[in-house]
Amino acid sequence: MDQLNDLSVFVAVAETSSFTAAAQRLGVTSSGTSKSVGRLESRLGVRLFTRTTRRVSLTEEGERFYTRARSILDDIAEAEAEIQDSQADLRGRVRIDMPAMLGQLHVVPHLLDFKRANPNVDLDIRFNDQFSDLVEQGVDLALRIGELTDSSLRARKVMETHWITCAAPAYIEARGMPKEPNDLHHHECATYFFKGSGRPFQWRFETRDGPVRIDPAQHLCVNDGNAYLAVARSGLAIVQDLSFNVAADLKAGTLVQVLSDYTAVGPPISLVYPEGRHLPRRVRAALGFLAQELSG
């Protein structure tokens, strides 16, 4: 047990860069943390820290040892949590962030089913079209559209998407059906632009010669997904949107697909959560439930 205690002290010092701060975190004395690290260094036969009057920093050997030590302590915490979780009802709070339209159309109905099945789990559902820092914001799970670039997150892909070009039947009746992407230059096309950058969205198509992108004339521009589809339903213009956004309209016949031979693959949709060895059982349950429902 002394070895495990020394390991915990070492990790605390490494993460706080201070023997005093580590002692406060662990509720022990500063001299006790120093002795624990000293014993560990003696057993290993290397110096783990470089000590100055202002700062404590890891040596090269200390950096390598920290990675393994952190993993060992996470494994122990995960094992303890799994045993504790298995003895208790599913309860507690789960915070989930998601893009607004994706969440409203496809995710919230499943979360309500999850809530009915698990009444002691509190759900905190936030609509956020920007990528937030999950750890900083205290987010347990998030839905992300696009390839994952943040290495501090884990991801489980749950949906594939396509770019669907569509219009109201009234528009097609009045203006005719475009036959190929370049025909769009002679049609009214609504442009979506991103709220953060104000950058207009390029339309994507897949042709025999490879991917093609088109910049529609910006005669009618919106920066809200619901408004964008409202423009299409009104019969004023053609739009291009992700398949999950237009699926209900296509099924109902309020919109019809155009240029179906040129449909392009869209970004994947993934459930993401902070990197870490242990997720509380309630979070793992919500993750598994959503993954199954959304990929079904």
BAFI-3210 file (N, C-alpha, C; in Angstrom, 3 decimals, decimal comma, padded with zeros to 6 digits):
// residues 296
n [1|2|3|4|5|6|7|8|9|10|11|12|13|14|15|16|17|18|19|20|21|22|23|24|25|26|27|28|29|30|31|32|33|34|35|36|37|38|39|40|41|42|43|44|45|46|47|48|49|50|51|52|53|54|55|56|57|58|59|60|61|62|63|64|65|66|67|68|69|70|71|72|73|74|75|76|77|78|79|80|81|82|83|84|85|86|87|88|89|90|91|92|93|94|95|96|97|98|99|100|101|102|103|104|105|106|107|108|109|110|111|112|113|114|115|116|117|118|119|120|121|122|123|124|125|126|127|128|129|130|131|132|133|134|135|136|137|138|139|140|141|142|143|144|145|146|147|148|149|150|151|152|153|154|155|156|157|158|159|160|161|162|163|164|165|166|167|168|169|170|171|172|173|174|175|176|177|178|179|180|181|182|183|184|185|186|187|188|189|190|191|192|193|194|195|196|197|198|199|200|201|202|203|204|205|206|207|208|209|210|211|212|213|214|215|216|217|218|219|220|221|222|223|224|225|226|227|228|229|230|231|232|233|234|235|236|237|238|239|240|241|242|243|244|245|246|247|248|249|250|251|252|253|254|255|256|257|258|259|260|261|262|263|264|265|266|267|268|269|270|271|272|273|274|275|276|277|278|279|280|281|282|283|284|285|286|287|288|289|290|291|292|293|294|295|296]
n.u [000,828|002,071|003,546|001,523|000,449|002,679|002,786|000,399|000,965|003,161|001,915|000,145|001,936|003,187|001,069|000,370|002,702|003,966|004,981|003,679|001,096|000,272|000,207|-001,880|-003,985|-004,122|-004,476|-002,405|000,852|003,396|005,982|005,512|004,726|007,131|008,792|007,507|007,882|010,653|011,154|010,072|011,760|014,135|013,597|013,254|015,625|016,162|015,950|012,908|011,899|012,842|013,967|013,481|013,756|011,461|009,859|008,653|009,435|008,916|011,367|012,850|012,668|010,762|008,530|007,917|007,345|005,164|003,047|002,517|001,971|-000,285|-002,111|-002,300|-003,444|-005,870|-006,991|-007,433|-009,254|-011,350|-012,057|-012,945|-015,097|-016,795|-017,577|-018,888|-020,894|-022,364|-023,740|-025,671|-028,652|-029,327|-028,532|-028,251|-026,774|-026,655|-025,024|-025,575|-024,458|-025,384|-025,764|-028,340|-030,517|-030,043|-030,252|-032,920|-034,458|-033,644|-032,329|-033,343|-035,951|-035,142|-033,698|-035,722|-037,065|-035,057|-035,015|-037,564|-037,202|-035,266|-035,851|-034,502|-032,293|-031,020|-031,353|-029,476|-029,847|-028,349|-028,394|-026,094|-024,368|-021,736|-018,403|-017,794|-015,615|-015,447|-014,521|-013,971|-016,514|-017,937|-019,237|-020,736|-021,366|-021,379|-022,810|-021,277|-020,765|-018,909|-015,418|-013,412|-011,125|-009,975|-007,731|-008,073|-010,485|-012,741|-014,458|-017,505|-018,750|-021,954|-023,792|-024,104|-023,976|-025,413|-025,124|-027,921|-029,633|-032,385|-035,824|-038,982|-041,991|-043,489|-041,578|-040,090|-042,053|-042,464|-039,932|-038,537|-036,566|-033,243|-030,546|-027,844|-025,064|-023,987|-026,166|-027,367|-026,523|-028,342|-030,544|-032,589|-030,992|-030,765|-028,534|-026,623|-024,992|-022,270|-022,617|-020,541|-018,260|-019,349|-018,998|-019,959|-021,656|-020,358|-021,717|-021,815|-020,985|-020,898|-019,316|-018,701|-016,142|-015,073|-015,166|-017,142|-017,486|-019,735|-020,425|-023,257|-025,134|-025,475|-028,214|-030,176|-029,745|-029,216|-028,656|-029,571|-030,706|-033,431|-034,746|-033,544|-034,575|-037,221|-037,227|-036,824|-039,183|-041,049|-040,938|-039,315|-036,626|-033,893|-032,232|-029,369|-028,745|-027,949|-028,679|-030,141|-031,484|-033,367|-034,875|-037,492|-039,067|-038,710|-039,900|-042,517|-043,155|-043,085|-040,742|-038,686|-036,148|-033,433|-031,042|-030,175|-028,419|-025,978|-025,367|-023,495|-021,202|-021,634|-020,525|-019,531|-021,508|-020,930|-020,855|-019,255|-016,889|-015,092|-011,611|-010,537|-010,308|-012,487|-016,000|-018,885|-021,519|-024,092|-023,544|-022,267|-024,430|-026,236|-024,693|-024,395|-027,111|-027,921|-026,106|-026,950|-029,610|-029,370|-027,792|-029,284]
n.v [-001,209|001,172|001,659|002,210|004,489|006,192|006,406|007,782|010,216|011,069|011,469|013,524|015,605|015,888|016,817|019,209|020,599|021,223|020,603|021,523|022,232|019,724|018,378|019,739|018,995|016,272|016,189|015,929|016,401|018,731|017,834|015,143|014,546|015,036|013,073|010,763|010,957|010,896|008,259|006,837|007,618|006,544|003,783|003,446|004,367|006,693|010,242|011,876|014,404|017,781|020,114|023,445|026,625|027,912|026,245|022,950|020,459|017,832|015,387|013,886|011,113|011,161|012,149|009,989|008,048|009,192|008,969|006,197|005,824|007,454|006,089|003,656|004,441|005,441|003,077|001,699|003,437|003,236|000,521|000,457|002,245|000,887|-001,316|000,003|001,296|-000,867|-001,653|000,173|002,085|003,422|006,695|010,292|013,164|013,869|015,695|016,865|018,065|019,424|020,030|022,316|021,727|019,029|017,913|018,580|017,326|014,616|013,626|014,409|013,115|010,427|010,736|011,419|008,995|007,540|008,865|008,228|005,523|005,610|007,115|008,298|009,511|012,617|014,832|017,152|019,064|020,694|022,983|023,686|025,101|025,581|024,326|023,375|023,418|020,445|019,524|021,884|023,030|021,187|019,056|015,939|014,276|014,783|015,622|015,628|017,047|016,107|015,336|014,178|016,208|016,892|015,637|015,101|013,999|011,218|009,254|007,982|006,875|007,450|008,070|008,308|010,788|012,640|015,127|016,754|018,072|020,119|021,160|022,923|021,421|023,348|025,179|023,663|023,157|025,710|026,624|024,528|021,462|021,210|019,715|019,110|019,999|022,532|023,767|025,094|027,690|029,086|029,152|030,020|030,021|029,419|030,620|029,372|030,715|030,684|031,264|032,027|032,776|034,081|033,122|032,015|028,995|026,394|024,510|020,979|018,389|015,169|013,995|012,209|012,892|013,468|015,208|018,193|021,639|024,293|027,751|029,225|031,989|034,821|035,759|035,315|034,906|033,106|032,452|030,488|027,251|026,367|028,528|028,417|026,033|026,810|028,717|027,066|025,490|027,409|027,743|029,552|029,133|026,859|024,622|023,295|020,779|018,859|015,355|014,414|016,659|017,239|014,995|014,493|016,350|015,478|012,988|013,734|015,095|017,824|018,860|018,085|015,970|017,140|016,776|014,187|012,273|013,275|013,320|013,996|012,631|013,356|014,877|012,760|011,865|011,955|010,631|012,152|012,260|013,268|012,401|009,715|007,170|006,297|006,377|007,527|005,278|006,084|007,837|006,144|004,518|006,279|006,956|004,449|003,888|006,022|005,636|003,190|003,757|005,908|004,887|002,930]
n.w [000,000|000,604|-001,709|-003,564|-002,414|-002,588|-005,338|-005,891|-004,646|-006,156|-008,683|-008,021|-007,371|-009,841|-011,391|-010,206|-010,051|-007,686|-004,383|-002,139|-003,080|-003,937|-001,506|-000,261|-001,922|-001,394|001,304|003,190|004,746|003,604|003,965|004,079|001,431|000,124|001,244|000,283|-002,510|-002,511|-001,580|-003,722|-005,835|-004,920|-005,001|-007,754|-008,742|-010,149|-010,845|-010,562|-010,583|-011,291|-009,118|-008,103|-006,417|-007,143|-008,712|-009,461|-011,678|-014,069|-014,850|-017,825|-017,464|-015,497|-016,890|-018,593|-016,682|-015,407|-017,247|-017,252|-014,517|-014,111|-015,700|-014,323|-011,856|-012,846|-013,816|-011,421|-010,174|-011,979|-011,739|-009,074|-009,261|-011,033|-009,494|-007,398|-008,857|-009,800|-007,632|-007,195|-008,041|-011,314|-011,440|-011,104|-012,812|-016,314|-018,673|-021,921|-024,989|-028,179|-031,758|-032,800|-034,744|-035,411|-032,859|-032,067|-034,043|-034,130|-031,813|-029,236|-029,019|-028,567|-026,211|-024,450|-024,329|-023,069|-020,616|-019,625|-019,191|-017,259|-014,669|-012,530|-013,512|-014,245|-016,914|-018,705|-021,274|-023,884|-026,553|-028,969|-031,469|-031,818|-031,326|-028,190|-025,291|-023,802|-021,303|-019,890|-019,861|-018,469|-019,751|-020,405|-022,620|-026,173|-029,338|-032,416|-035,591|-038,288|-038,956|-036,255|-034,639|-032,273|-030,105|-027,451|-027,035|-027,128|-029,565|-030,950|-033,843|-035,165|-037,171|-040,718|-043,292|-046,079|-048,648|-049,669|-052,352|-052,841|-053,470|-053,361|-054,658|-056,036|-056,879|-058,736|-060,616|-061,565|-062,421|-063,530|-063,652|-062,620|-064,466|-064,191|-062,009|-062,878|-063,998|-061,956|-061,857|-063,285|-061,787|-058,910|-055,883|-052,467|-050,011|-047,371|-044,552|-042,242|-038,774|-037,040|-038,638|-040,810|-043,296|-046,511|-047,383|-049,348|-052,019|-052,452|-054,714|-056,282|-059,072|-062,190|-062,780|-060,381|-057,135|-056,975|-056,332|-055,771|-055,753|-054,921|-056,265|-054,177|-053,582|-051,752|-048,489|-045,469|-041,943|-040,312|-039,610|-039,573|-040,782|-043,240|-044,376|-044,406|-046,414|-048,631|-048,561|-049,137|-051,830|-053,082|-053,667|-054,462|-052,226|-050,471|-048,187|-045,218|-045,088|-042,824|-042,003|-043,981|-044,325|-043,270|-044,678|-047,310|-047,160|-046,574|-048,844|-049,109|-049,939|-052,756|-054,057|-056,008|-058,657|-057,979|-058,906|-058,372|-055,727|-052,818|-050,410|-047,006|-043,858|-041,091|-038,191|-034,791|-031,461|-028,826|-026,121|-023,161|-023,048|-021,068|-018,592|-017,157|-017,226|-015,585|-014,650|-015,402|-017,487|-019,296|-019,824|-021,099|-023,316|-024,626|-025,147|-026,858|-028,965|-029,992|-030,746|-032,572|-034,583|-035,614]
ca.u [000,000|002,966|003,893|000,376|000,381|003,761|002,387|-000,618|001,641|003,945|001,002|-000,362|003,015|003,385|-000,051|000,296|004,053|004,231|004,802|002,689|-000,232|-000,054|-000,143|-003,221|-004,938|-004,228|-004,758|-001,245|001,832|004,365|007,121|005,081|004,792|008,548|009,305|006,941|008,581|012,018|011,144|009,822|012,975|015,144|013,250|013,456|017,015|016,222|015,286|011,647|011,611|013,865|013,444|014,088|013,043|010,187|009,035|008,982|009,076|009,269|012,495|012,451|012,230|009,519|007,452|007,535|006,753|003,861|002,038|002,152|001,395|-001,640|-002,936|-002,526|-004,405|-007,163|-007,521|-007,924|-010,465|-012,404|-012,490|-013,732|-016,348|-017,661|-018,151|-019,842|-022,031|-023,165|-024,532|-026,597|-029,536|-028,827|-028,998|-027,291|-027,012|-025,886|-025,138|-025,344|-024,482|-025,625|-026,267|-029,764|-031,450|-029,802|-030,803|-034,373|-035,091|-033,258|-031,720|-034,208|-036,950|-034,511|-033,354|-036,954|-037,265|-034,057|-035,468|-038,699|-036,690|-034,350|-036,398|-033,593|-031,218|-031,364|-030,759|-029,207|-029,709|-027,981|-028,214|-024,905|-023,836|-020,294|-017,683|-017,395|-014,635|-016,271|-014,016|-014,150|-017,931|-018,554|-020,123|-020,475|-021,457|-021,755|-022,949|-020,454|-020,873|-017,605|-014,315|-012,893|-009,745|-009,503|-007,179|-008,437|-011,825|-013,014|-015,637|-018,182|-019,528|-023,308|-024,599|-023,513|-024,847|-025,201|-025,601|-029,105|-030,110|-033,828|-036,664|-040,415|-042,602|-043,933|-040,426|-039,757|-043,103|-042,312|-038,609|-037,965|-035,633|-031,850|-030,076|-026,484|-024,747|-023,778|-027,471|-027,794|-026,202|-029,511|-031,660|-032,532|-030,452|-030,576|-027,202|-026,468|-023,672|-021,964|-022,807|-019,286|-017,346|-020,051|-018,546|-021,033|-021,470|-020,206|-022,477|-020,951|-021,538|-019,990|-019,503|-017,829|-014,771|-014,656|-015,971|-017,324|-018,095|-020,339|-020,828|-024,483|-025,271|-025,972|-029,387|-030,987|-028,804|-029,692|-027,681|-030,308|-031,129|-034,880|-035,097|-033,041|-035,560|-038,456|-037,051|-037,052|-040,601|-041,840|-040,871|-038,532|-035,261|-033,321|-031,277|-028,631|-028,643|-027,618|-029,800|-030,989|-032,302|-034,432|-035,523|-038,938|-039,705|-038,713|-040,909|-043,846|-043,381|-042,989|-039,546|-038,296|-034,720|-032,971|-029,654|-029,939|-027,279|-024,742|-025,345|-022,151|-021,113|-021,517|-019,687|-020,099|-021,999|-020,342|-020,964|-017,908|-016,809|-013,700|-010,663|-010,451|-010,514|-013,740|-017,216|-019,919|-022,429|-025,214|-023,063|-022,079|-025,755|-026,759|-023,866|-024,784|-028,487|-027,963|-025,361|-027,796|-030,798|-029,042|-027,174|-030,223]
ca.v [000,000|002,331|001,914|002,856|005,839|006,982|006,655|008,837|011,465|011,452|011,993|014,814|016,591|016,108|017,572|020,546|021,204|021,793|019,681|022,117|022,087|018,299|018,043|020,272|018,160|014,951|016,316|015,473|017,461|018,912|016,952|013,784|014,371|014,985|011,758|009,757|011,050|010,434|006,789|006,354|007,829|005,580|002,460|003,424|004,689|007,853|011,446|012,088|015,828|018,810|021,007|024,759|027,359|028,401|025,293|021,531|019,980|016,440|015,056|013,042|009,838|011,443|012,262|008,637|007,337|009,795|008,395|004,863|005,953|007,992|005,010|002,679|005,017|005,494|001,710|001,384|004,236|002,681|-000,746|000,776|002,873|-000,127|-002,088|000,865|001,524|-002,074|-001,835|001,293|002,395|004,419|007,997|011,369|014,085|013,724|016,870|016,526|019,180|018,972|021,049|022,526|020,991|017,599|017,538|018,681|016,386|013,209|013,164|014,623|012,047|009,252|011,066|011,337|007,565|007,157|009,427|007,425|004,239|005,856|008,349|008,911|010,202|013,984|015,188|018,572|019,061|022,023|023,128|024,501|024,851|025,783|023,271|023,845|022,611|019,579|019,466|023,199|023,293|020,128|018,283|014,494|013,764|015,774|015,194|016,457|016,818|016,281|014,501|014,587|016,697|017,113|014,370|014,905|013,430|009,936|009,381|006,798|007,310|006,905|008,331|008,820|011,795|013,028|016,452|016,610|019,292|019,934|022,336|022,658|021,062|024,561|025,770|022,827|023,369|027,039|026,899|023,351|020,640|021,240|018,404|018,927|021,070|023,844|024,375|025,899|029,093|029,683|028,961|030,711|029,139|030,080|030,378|029,326|031,154|030,272|032,353|032,477|033,402|034,782|032,545|031,282|027,556|025,881|023,300|019,856|017,391|014,118|013,736|011,165|013,420|013,757|016,181|019,542|022,587|025,436|028,876|029,811|033,448|035,141|036,626|035,061|034,290|032,960|031,783|029,632|026,048|026,331|029,538|027,933|025,097|027,556|029,312|026,009|025,104|028,502|027,683|030,664|028,791|025,542|024,607|022,052|020,586|017,488|014,432|014,289|017,862|017,304|013,679|014,568|017,071|014,608|011,940|014,344|015,644|019,289|019,101|016,979|016,002|017,425|016,368|013,011|011,516|013,959|013,413|013,859|012,153|014,426|014,587|011,809|012,373|011,117|010,923|012,355|012,450|013,562|011,301|009,289|005,732|005,934|007,159|007,062|004,310|006,790|008,388|005,015|004,051|007,230|006,804|003,213|004,001|006,897|005,012|002,154|004,335|006,771|004,113|001,903]
ca.w [000,000|000,573|-003,102|-004,193|-001,858|-003,187|-006,727|-005,854|-004,307|-007,327|-009,709|-007,551|-007,514|-011,278|-011,959|-009,595|-010,104|-006,362|-003,260|-001,236|-003,678|-003,915|-000,124|-000,006|-002,656|-000,770|002,737|003,969|004,951|002,521|004,223|003,729|-000,015|-000,239|001,620|-000,619|-003,781|-002,274|-001,535|-005,081|-006,613|-004,438|-005,527|-009,195|-009,048|-011,048|-010,363|-011,266|-010,636|-011,142|-008,084|-007,904|-005,356|-007,669|-009,465|-009,539|-013,015|-014,341|-015,714|-018,952|-016,890|-014,788|-017,875|-019,018|-015,553|-015,104|-018,137|-016,751|-013,181|-014,266|-016,240|-013,245|-010,915|-013,525|-013,833|-010,077|-009,955|-012,822|-011,138|-007,876|-009,665|-011,618|-008,395|-006,701|-009,744|-009,941|-006,423|-007,046|-009,152|-012,251|-010,999|-011,275|-013,924|-017,540|-019,534|-023,322|-025,937|-029,547|-032,677|-032,554|-035,601|-035,214|-031,563|-032,032|-034,958|-034,035|-030,565|-028,069|-028,839|-027,964|-024,827|-023,659|-024,068|-022,058|-019,342|-019,156|-018,698|-016,142|-014,081|-011,558|-014,219|-014,642|-018,196|-018,971|-022,726|-024,365|-027,992|-029,181|-032,803|-031,784|-030,611|-026,865|-024,569|-022,979|-019,932|-019,278|-019,687|-017,675|-020,626|-020,371|-023,987|-027,180|-030,730|-033,276|-037,032|-038,905|-038,471|-034,954|-034,692|-030,910|-029,619|-026,050|-027,017|-027,756|-030,422|-031,476|-035,001|-035,056|-038,357|-041,950|-043,892|-047,472|-049,031|-050,505|-052,993|-052,933|-053,690|-053,246|-055,946|-056,729|-057,559|-059,895|-061,608|-062,163|-062,986|-064,159|-062,893|-063,098|-064,898|-063,703|-061,065|-063,496|-064,286|-060,809|-062,109|-063,923|-060,860|-057,624|-054,849|-051,172|-049,465|-045,912|-044,126|-040,879|-037,821|-036,455|-039,590|-041,872|-044,560|-047,179|-047,531|-050,710|-052,292|-052,805|-055,620|-056,734|-060,500|-062,722|-062,791|-059,016|-056,393|-057,516|-055,400|-056,448|-054,910|-055,465|-056,164|-052,844|-053,649|-050,564|-047,539|-044,086|-041,077|-039,387|-040,316|-039,752|-041,776|-044,530|-044,909|-044,666|-047,748|-049,629|-048,561|-049,707|-053,279|-053,613|-054,081|-054,209|-051,114|-050,234|-046,743|-044,830|-045,249|-041,644|-041,884|-044,989|-044,464|-043,006|-045,786|-048,493|-046,936|-046,627|-050,172|-049,118|-050,739|-053,618|-054,324|-057,362|-058,894|-057,132|-059,428|-057,990|-054,266|-052,237|-049,031|-046,020|-042,699|-040,136|-036,904|-033,744|-030,034|-028,299|-024,676|-022,798|-022,869|-019,672|-018,496|-016,502|-017,356|-014,656|-015,276|-016,028|-018,757|-020,195|-020,233|-022,077|-024,509|-025,308|-025,615|-028,025|-030,054|-030,576|-031,375|-033,696|-035,667|-036,033]
c.u [000,860|003,334|002,756|000,226|001,459|003,425|001,368|000,008|002,432|003,054|000,471|000,688|003,227|002,296|-000,179|001,605|004,434|004,011|003,726|001,277|-000,676|-000,481|-001,542|-004,279|-005,188|-004,557|-003,657|-000,283|002,789|005,569|006,776|005,135|006,239|009,148|008,785|007,663|010,021|012,101|010,978|011,076|014,067|014,863|013,550|014,892|017,171|015,601|014,052|011,324|012,899|013,292|014,217|013,298|011,667|009,273|009,572|008,536|009,584|010,544|011,985|011,951|010,899|008,327|006,965|006,831|005,364|002,763|001,573|001,458|-000,046|-002,592|-003,270|-003,573|-005,792|-007,806|-008,119|-009,222|-011,630|-012,947|-013,355|-015,096|-017,314|-018,332|-019,208|-021,089|-022,953|-024,062|-025,611|-027,512|-028,868|-029,404|-027,898|-027,611|-026,095|-026,106|-024,724|-025,468|-024,682|-026,019|-027,786|-030,670|-031,285|-030,448|-032,311|-035,042|-034,848|-032,809|-032,666|-035,284|-036,362|-034,141|-034,589|-037,301|-036,301|-034,489|-036,634|-038,226|-035,805|-034,754|-035,472|-032,378|-031,724|-030,626|-030,646|-028,875|-029,455|-027,816|-027,096|-024,317|-022,345|-019,646|-017,201|-016,336|-015,390|-015,824|-014,285|-015,616|-018,648|-019,528|-019,736|-020,418|-021,791|-021,935|-022,138|-020,652|-019,504|-016,564|-013,772|-011,438|-009,150|-009,040|-007,529|-009,826|-011,828|-014,314|-016,187|-019,087|-020,898|-024,148|-023,718|-024,487|-024,516|-025,702|-026,734|-029,505|-031,602|-034,558|-038,118|-040,969|-043,036|-042,778|-040,104|-040,787|-042,909|-041,008|-037,969|-036,926|-034,210|-031,373|-028,666|-026,122|-024,583|-025,089|-027,918|-027,468|-027,370|-030,765|-031,492|-032,073|-030,273|-029,228|-027,257|-025,080|-023,505|-022,007|-021,485|-018,433|-018,043|-019,704|-019,685|-020,657|-021,371|-021,022|-021,553|-021,686|-020,462|-020,313|-018,576|-016,365|-014,269|-015,524|-016,000|-017,966|-018,577|-020,703|-022,090|-024,450|-025,974|-027,123|-030,268|-030,132|-029,427|-028,611|-028,353|-030,887|-032,623|-035,334|-034,685|-034,047|-036,889|-038,408|-037,347|-038,527|-041,469|-041,869|-040,047|-037,194|-034,966|-032,350|-030,487|-028,390|-028,281|-028,869|-030,706|-031,889|-033,515|-035,233|-037,038|-039,666|-039,767|-039,779|-042,320|-044,173|-043,371|-041,730|-039,299|-036,809|-034,457|-031,508|-029,276|-028,760|-025,941|-024,617|-023,940|-022,228|-020,899|-020,644|-020,335|-020,615|-021,538|-020,783|-019,551|-017,982|-015,351|-012,866|-010,565|-010,820|-011,866|-014,851|-018,202|-020,939|-023,592|-024,803|-022,852|-023,416|-026,352|-026,002|-024,287|-026,179|-028,561|-027,249|-026,222|-028,974|-030,451|-028,429|-028,101|-030,960]
c.v [001,256|002,682|002,636|004,291|006,738|007,332|007,800|010,193|011,968|012,080|013,367|015,910|016,926|017,003|018,977|021,315|021,835|020,731|020,211|021,942|020,628|017,868|018,534|019,435|016,852|015,004|015,766|016,642|017,555|018,005|015,512|013,538|014,253|013,620|010,673|009,760|010,572|008,913|006,216|006,502|006,846|004,190|002,367|003,700|005,821|009,054|011,681|013,568|016,649|019,860|022,318|025,455|027,817|027,311|023,876|021,043|018,559|016,350|014,221|011,691|010,016|011,546|010,883|007,888|007,888|009,169|007,035|004,952|006,459|006,912|003,987|003,197|005,123|004,115|001,336|002,131|003,683|001,387|-000,496|001,346|001,853|-000,971|-001,271|001,082|000,319|-002,318|-000,765|001,415|003,411|005,761|009,024|012,187|013,768|014,982|016,496|017,785|018,647|020,142|021,115|021,657|019,488|017,141|017,519|017,617|014,930|012,735|013,269|013,545|010,786|009,522|011,031|009,875|007,072|007,647|008,626|006,106|004,399|007,145|009,027|009,576|011,576|014,324|016,704|018,675|020,492|021,987|024,127|024,162|025,104|024,631|023,823|022,921|021,761|019,571|020,787|023,481|022,215|019,276|016,806|013,896|014,915|015,079|016,155|016,051|017,097|015,364|015,062|014,999|016,891|015,779|014,108|014,283|012,036|010,060|008,013|007,270|006,647|007,112|008,751|009,822|011,981|014,454|016,277|017,978|019,127|021,270|021,929|022,265|022,291|025,221|024,985|023,029|024,701|027,208|025,706|022,668|020,796|019,833|018,089|020,131|022,445|024,530|025,300|027,381|029,833|029,518|029,857|029,703|029,944|029,675|030,376|029,853|030,929|031,471|032,910|033,290|034,279|034,251|031,769|029,820|027,181|024,606|022,229|018,868|016,373|013,819|012,613|011,596|013,778|014,809|017,549|020,398|023,808|026,494|029,489|031,343|033,798|036,154|036,479|034,262|034,227|032,258|030,926|028,457|025,978|027,332|029,095|026,974|025,790|028,222|028,275|025,651|026,164|028,475|028,784|030,217|027,323|025,674|023,306|021,936|019,133|016,621|014,360|015,510|017,840|016,010|013,765|015,278|016,223|013,522|012,503|014,912|017,160|019,749|017,874|017,109|016,319|017,018|015,148|012,175|012,111|014,115|013,142|013,362|013,342|014,020|013,548|012,523|011,405|011,580|011,047|012,594|012,627|012,303|010,971|007,828|005,366|006,911|006,645|006,193|004,993|007,365|007,267|004,497|004,968|007,120|005,570|003,277|004,849|006,278|003,967|002,757|005,134|006,010|003,043|002,260]
c.w [000,000|-000,869|-003,833|-003,691|-002,468|-004,638|-006,789|-005,561|-005,506|-008,403|-009,301|-007,699|-008,992|-011,850|-011,384|-009,687|-008,778|-005,293|-002,318|-001,778|-003,688|-002,519|000,216|-000,715|-001,929|000,714|003,618|004,109|003,764|002,710|003,863|002,231|-000,481|000,071|000,681|-001,966|-003,639|-002,243|-002,938|-005,946|-006,197|-004,993|-007,016|-009,611|-010,043|-010,350|-011,223|-011,441|-010,619|-010,205|-008,072|-006,798|-005,821|-008,223|-009,365|-010,908|-013,210|-015,181|-016,889|-018,466|-016,158|-015,713|-018,303|-017,895|-015,222|-015,958|-017,645|-015,402|-013,247|-014,759|-015,163|-012,271|-011,544|-013,575|-012,481|-009,801|-010,750|-012,228|-009,910|-008,263|-010,254|-010,541|-007,661|-007,541|-009,798|-008,733|-006,279|-008,259|-010,063|-011,856|-011,187|-012,521|-015,099|-018,371|-020,946|-024,169|-027,350|-030,439|-032,624|-033,422|-035,457|-033,916|-031,553|-032,877|-034,595|-032,656|-029,376|-027,935|-028,208|-026,501|-023,924|-023,359|-022,996|-020,681|-018,774|-018,562|-017,466|-015,427|-013,077|-012,195|-014,648|-015,931|-018,322|-020,455|-023,201|-025,891|-028,250|-030,543|-032,904|-031,017|-029,273|-026,281|-023,562|-021,525|-019,218|-018,974|-018,877|-018,461|-020,574|-021,774|-024,924|-028,515|-031,572|-034,735|-037,644|-038,313|-037,158|-035,084|-033,311|-030,322|-028,162|-025,909|-027,627|-028,525|-030,791|-032,614|-034,974|-036,314|-039,527|-042,557|-045,371|-047,668|-050,035|-051,047|-053,243|-053,100|-053,491|-054,620|-056,740|-057,469|-058,832|-061,006|-062,336|-062,921|-063,689|-063,275|-063,444|-063,415|-064,392|-062,833|-061,690|-063,880|-063,156|-060,984|-062,755|-063,068|-059,642|-056,568|-053,556|-050,604|-047,935|-045,569|-042,629|-039,937|-037,315|-037,415|-040,628|-043,251|-045,227|-047,385|-049,006|-050,886|-052,844|-053,700|-055,968|-058,192|-060,944|-062,709|-061,394|-058,348|-057,080|-056,439|-056,173|-055,413|-055,511|-055,349|-054,858|-052,901|-052,413|-049,596|-046,147|-043,267|-040,021|-040,155|-040,558|-040,805|-043,173|-045,172|-045,200|-046,036|-048,822|-049,714|-049,210|-051,230|-053,906|-054,202|-053,824|-053,026|-051,163|-048,741|-046,468|-044,790|-044,027|-041,465|-042,818|-045,094|-044,285|-044,140|-047,044|-048,356|-047,079|-048,001|-050,227|-049,842|-051,606|-053,918|-055,791|-057,461|-058,055|-057,623|-059,000|-056,468|-053,734|-050,803|-048,092|-044,852|-041,785|-038,894|-035,826|-032,369|-029,494|-026,802|-024,303|-022,635|-021,392|-019,570|-017,906|-016,831|-016,318|-015,377|-015,980|-017,389|-019,760|-020,700|-021,294|-023,402|-025,300|-025,896|-026,882|-029,217|-030,763|-031,340|-032,630|-034,874|-036,208|-037,321]
res [m|d|q|l|n|d|l|s|v|f|v|a|v|a|e|t|s|s|f|t|a|a|a|q|r|l|g|v|t|s|s|g|t|s|k|s|v|g|r|l|e|s|r|l|g|v|r|l|f|t|r|t|t|r|r|v|s|l|t|e|e|g|e|r|f|y|t|r|a|r|s|i|l|d|d|i|a|e|a|e|a|e|i|q|d|s|q|a|d|l|r|g|r|v|r|i|d|m|p|a|m|l|g|q|l|h|v|v|p|h|l|l|d|f|k|r|a|n|p|n|v|d|l|d|i|r|f|n|d|q|f|s|d|l|v|e|q|g|v|d|l|a|l|r|i|g|e|l|t|d|s|s|l|r|a|r|k|v|m|e|t|h|w|i|t|c|a|a|p|a|y|i|e|a|r|g|m|p|k|e|p|n|d|l|h|h|h|e|c|a|t|y|f|f|k|g|s|g|r|p|f|q|w|r|f|e|t|r|d|g|p|v|r|i|d|p|a|q|h|l|c|v|n|d|g|n|a|y|l|a|v|a|r|s|g|l|a|i|v|q|d|l|s|f|n|v|a|a|d|l|k|a|g|t|l|v|q|v|l|s|d|y|t|a|v|g|p|p|i|s|l|v|y|p|e|g|r|h|l|p|r|r|v|r|a|a|l|g|f|l|a|q|e|l|s|g]
***
